[in-house]
Every structure is written in C-alpha cells, then in structure tokens.
C-alpha cells in the first residue's frame, strides 16, 4: 500500500486497533460467561447445577437462594460427597451467609447417592415479609445506620432493614449506637417537659391597692393540746426517686436482628413500632434432610 497520500495507512491502523479492542472486550465477557456456565450448570441438564468441591456446593445453593428458587437439583461430584458434607453446606448457607440467614425460613434436601456423584434435591421456603435484598440501603458504619434510623422514625416506618458493605462493624457497636439514639431522644423529650410555662401576670383591678389585705387577721382561741397517741412503727424506706434533673431511661423498645447472627454485622433489621410476626420469622430447624442410599 502506498504512503504518498499519508491517509490509507493511519486509517487502516486505527481500524485494526478498534477491532482488536472490541475483540478483547468480547473475549473477556465471553470467557467469564463460559467459565460461569461450565462451573455451575450441568450442560447435559439445563435445570441442574453441578459442584465439584464443597465451596462449589455452597455457591450453587446460594445461587438458588439469590434466584428465589423454591426447588433445585445439584449434582455433587466431589471425592468425598458425603451426606455430612451436604448437611454442613446447607447449614452454612442457612446460618452463616447474610442472604440465606435473612431470606430463608427453611432449606430441606434429599440426598441420593450414586457411583460417581450424588444428587441433591433442595426444597426452599422464604420469609413472606422479607424485603428485596437488592434494594437495601448499603451502610459503611454505625453512624450511617443512626442517620437512616432517624429518617425512618420521622417518617413513621414500621421497620428499617439495611446492609453493611464491609464486615467491620461489630454487633455490640451497632447496638450501642442504637441505644445512644434512644437515650438522646428520651433526654430531648424530658427537656421539652421541663420547660417552664409562660407566666400569667394578672393586673389588679383599677383603684385597688395591691398591698392592702382583703381581710384582717381574726384572733382565734388557741387550740387545745391533742391527746397523746401511742408511738407508731417507723415507715418502711421507699426506693429513692431520681434526683431533680435526672431521667430514668426506659428500656429501648426497638428490636434489633442481625443476619447472620455473628460477631460482625451484615444485614440489620430493626423493628420500630410493631414486632415482627413469628409466622414470618426464620425457622429454627434449618434442615431436615433425607438420605437415600
């Protein structure tokens, strides 16, 4: 190709660069999708997941929960593939992940052992009152939770559900922040009650002398000495009342739940006005698996 005109070569070079860039982007996207499909979905059965390791099994179960599937099938081909492993994976999803511990009421499974793998059939039930996890407010620290809690109280919401982005907030710090807001609100309410009422100054009637007593003192006969009564037992001492200016803070009525129930906060749910229904609360028995050999 001639370079006399100066335009064909740069134009061709730019075109090649653009095409190579697009190809690279498509290749990255395609590689991720292909890896995702090959790793978790059985190519022979479109509705069956497959797992080759314990962590793959946990991820497969979490995928079913994320998709709000009510049932699913996982083909587990690990070397051990024991019933206890499957039981532990279900327990981990149910109790140690934010998604599973918040959304699930129960996760039951049936274990069918084969020669080279085992088939796990899962039945899943969800909380009826759970909020959409994808729409939860993401928080960075406890102060962000307090600010959001103020807003929910002002707008008279029934509950607040939010999720911490990082596992850095300890649950005791979250509880202390919530209790601090409750104490602050109680002190503000006491300050409003202790404000003195406006003075009611009534002017005396016209022509009246405010220093003149309306009625003169009347001298009365001295009262007779009352009869002496037998000595009485001293009254029992009552608990001392709070001193003036002090406030006895009532217990905080808000219910705080953590998902999962671990040292660090993940999803936090705070019931503000009415407690959550026991029918919608997560079930205690997270699993009642059945094994068929």
Secondary structure, DSSP 8 states (H G I E B T S, - for coil): ---SSSSHHHHHHHHHHHHHHHHHHHHHHHHHHHHHHHHHB-TT-TTEEEESSHHHHHHHHHHHHHTT-SEEEEEE--SS--HHHHHHHHHHHHHHSHHHHHHEEEEEEEEEE-SS-EEEEEEEEE-TT---GGGSEEESSHHHHHHHHHHHHHTT-SEEEEEESSTT-BHHHHHHHHHHHHHHHHHHHHHHHTS----------TT--TTS-SS----------------------------TT---------EEEEES-SSB-SEEEEE-SS---TTTS--S-----EEE-
